[in-house]
Amino acid sequence: MWWNAPRGFFMTTTILIADDHKLMRQGLHSLIEEQPDMTVVGQAENGKVAVELAAKLSPQVVLMDISMPGLGGVDATRQIVATNGEAKIIGLSMYMEKGVVLDMLHAGATGYLLKDCAFEEVAAAVRTVVAGRTYLSPQISDVLYKDILHHIPTNDRSSCAALTERELAVLELLAEGKTTKEIAEMLNVSVKTVDLDRRQVMSKLNISTATELVKFSLRIGLTTLNPERKAHKNS
């Protein structure tokens, strides 16, 4: 168990690193400290220590290894979120199976990274979750997207297969009653981009009205296929 105080008087994102491999913790620590807007306030070698340090240090972000001895990353995430709803948890794992990803997201994580990613992606993920959005490694997004298509009824699958991942997200959010402005903020794009995506979706699905678009979304059950977005879209 290790900790220090945040640096200086600058507004920096405070980060707790939880991983059972010392080399991984030290490597992340060194790289994070090179970022002008981030500082490491603690390191934990297992989930139990991560929960204790999160309560003591109140970090803004926790980089959480999923597979640790004793208390694992999923349960540690659940406990930290229950006591500190402001903390943003980013899962770190070698696993990209849908079940593992969803377990972590359902526990309260707002990000998921594969351990073989470049550090630039770690930094981007930290900044993204601090801004209130969800970050998933591109490979993870692809896995979830393909799973959505797999669950869509066969007669609608070919139509949905033509949609990009963002267009599918726009379709889901429209079905949930979100406004164009709200969708733009949630997906971190402009209002014009959302309008363009909506028109593209309607064209690809051969749908002419917003009502038909919502009915189509409900018919294929799209609003229940991405539970992690629902759980964290307002984080």
N, C-alpha and C positions, 0 to 999 in steps of 0.2 A: 504494500500500500504506500502511495506517495502522493504528495500534493505541494503546491506552492501558491503564491498570491498572483492575481492578474497583474500584468505589466502596466506601469505608468498611468497616465490620465486619459489615454486615448480610448475611444469607444471601440472595444474589441469584442469579438464573440468568444465566450469562454467555453472550453471543450474538455470533456472527460473521455479518456480512452480506456475501453474495457476489452482486454484480449488476454488469453492465457499464455501467449507467446511473448516473452520479454523483448525479443528482437523486433517483433511487429510493433509493440508499443513504443519502443525507443525510436524506431524508424519514423513512425507517424509523428511522434513528438517533435523530432528534429525538423521535419518538413513543415509541420504546422507553424512552428515558431518562426519560420522564415516569412510567413504571411503577415503583412502589416495590420490586418484586421482580425487576426485570430491569436488566441493564446491558450495553451494547455494548462488547466488548473489541477488535473489529477490523472492518475493511472490506476487501473484496477486489474488484478490478475484473474478474477472470476466474477460471476454474477452477484454473489453476496456482497463482496467488497464494492462493486459498482453501485449497488443500491445504497450502501452506507455512505459512500462518498457523494453520491447524487444528493442525498438528504443534507449532508454537511456543507457541500460547496455550491449547490444550486447552479450547476452548469447550464448554459443555454442549449448546448448540443452534447449528446453522448454518442460516440462511435462505438457501437456494441457488436462484439463478436457473437455470433449465434451459438456456436458450439464451444462451450466451456464446461469444465468439470463442476460437479455440484449443481448450483443454480445456473441454468442455461440462460442464453441471451433473451429468449422469448419471455420466460417467466420474470427475468430481471426487468425487462422493458415494461411488462405489465405492472410491476410493483412501483417502478419509478413514475410512470404516467399517473398511477393512482394517487401518489403523494405530491407530485409536482407536474401538474398539467401543462405548465409552460415549457418544460424541457422537450426538445426535439431529439428523437432517437433515430439514428441511421444504422440499420443493420449491416454488418460486414460478414460475408460468407463466401465459400467456394461453391455453394449450392444454388442452382437456379431453377429447381423444381417448383412448380406452381404452389404446391401445398406448403412448402417451407416458406416461400415468400408471403403467402396469405396469412400464415400463422403469425409471422412477425408484424405484418401490417395490422392485423386484427388486434394484436396486443397493444398497439398504439404507436408503432414506428411511423415516421413520415418520410423515410427514405430507405433504400436498399441498394447496396453496392456489392459488386463482386470483387473479391480480394485481388484479382489479377488486373484490376483497372489501374490506370496511371494516376499519380497523385493529383494532377490537374482536375480529374473528375471528382476526387474526394473534396477538394476545395470548392468546386462548383456545387456539389451536393450540399455542403455546409451552408453556403450562401443562399441556396435555393430554399432550404427548409427554414432558415432564419427569416426569410422573407414571407413565410407563411404558405409555401407551396410544397408539394410532394415531389421527391426526386427518386426515379428508378433508373438503374442502369439500362441502356438501350436494349441489351439482350433480354432483360427481365420484362421490359415493356412488350417486346416481340412475343415472348412466351405467353403473357397474359392476353395479348391481342389474338393470337392463334387459338387460345382456349375459348375466347368469346365466340369466334367464328365456328368452332367445333360444336358449341351448344346451340347455335342458331338453327332453327328448323331447315331441313334440306332445301325446301322450295324457296327460302329467302337467302340462303347462304351465298349463292352466286352473286346476288345483288350487293350484299354487304362486303363480299371479298373485294369489290372494286373501291371500297372506301379506304382512305388512309387512316392511320391510328388516330390522328387529331380529328378527322371528320367523324369517326366513330364516337370519340369523346364528346364532340359538339352535339351529335345526335342524342346521346344519352342525357346530356345536361338540358337540352331543349325539352326532352320528354319529362324531365323533372321540374319543368316550369321556370328554369333560370332565364334571366333576361340576357340580351346580347352583351351588355356591359358586364354583368356578373360573370358570364362565361369567359369574356376577354381577360378579366382579372384573374380568374381561376387557372386559366391556361397560359397566362403571361404572354398574351398576344394582343394586337390592336383590335378595336371594334370592327374596323374594316375587314380584317382577316377573318373574324368570326362570321361576318356577313357573307364573305366570299365562300367560306367553308359550308355555310348553310345552303347557299345556292348550289354548290357543287353536290352536296348530299342529295338535295331534292332532285337535281338533274339525273344523277346516277341511279337513284331509286325510282325515277319516273313518277315523282310525287309533286303535286302542284300547290298544295295548301299546307299550312302549319298544322291543322287538325289531322290531316292524313299522316303527317310526319310523326305526330305523337302516337296515333293509333298503331302505326307500323312498329314503333319502338316498344310499345306495350305488348303487341302481339308476339314479338320475338323474345320478350323478357329481358331486354337490354338493361333495364334499370336495376336488375338484380344480379347481373353478371360481373360487375366491378365493385364488390363490397368495399375494397380498400379505398377507392376514390370517395365513396360516400362517407366512410368513417373519418377521412382526413381532409376533405376538401375545404373545410372551414378552419383547419388548424392554424 
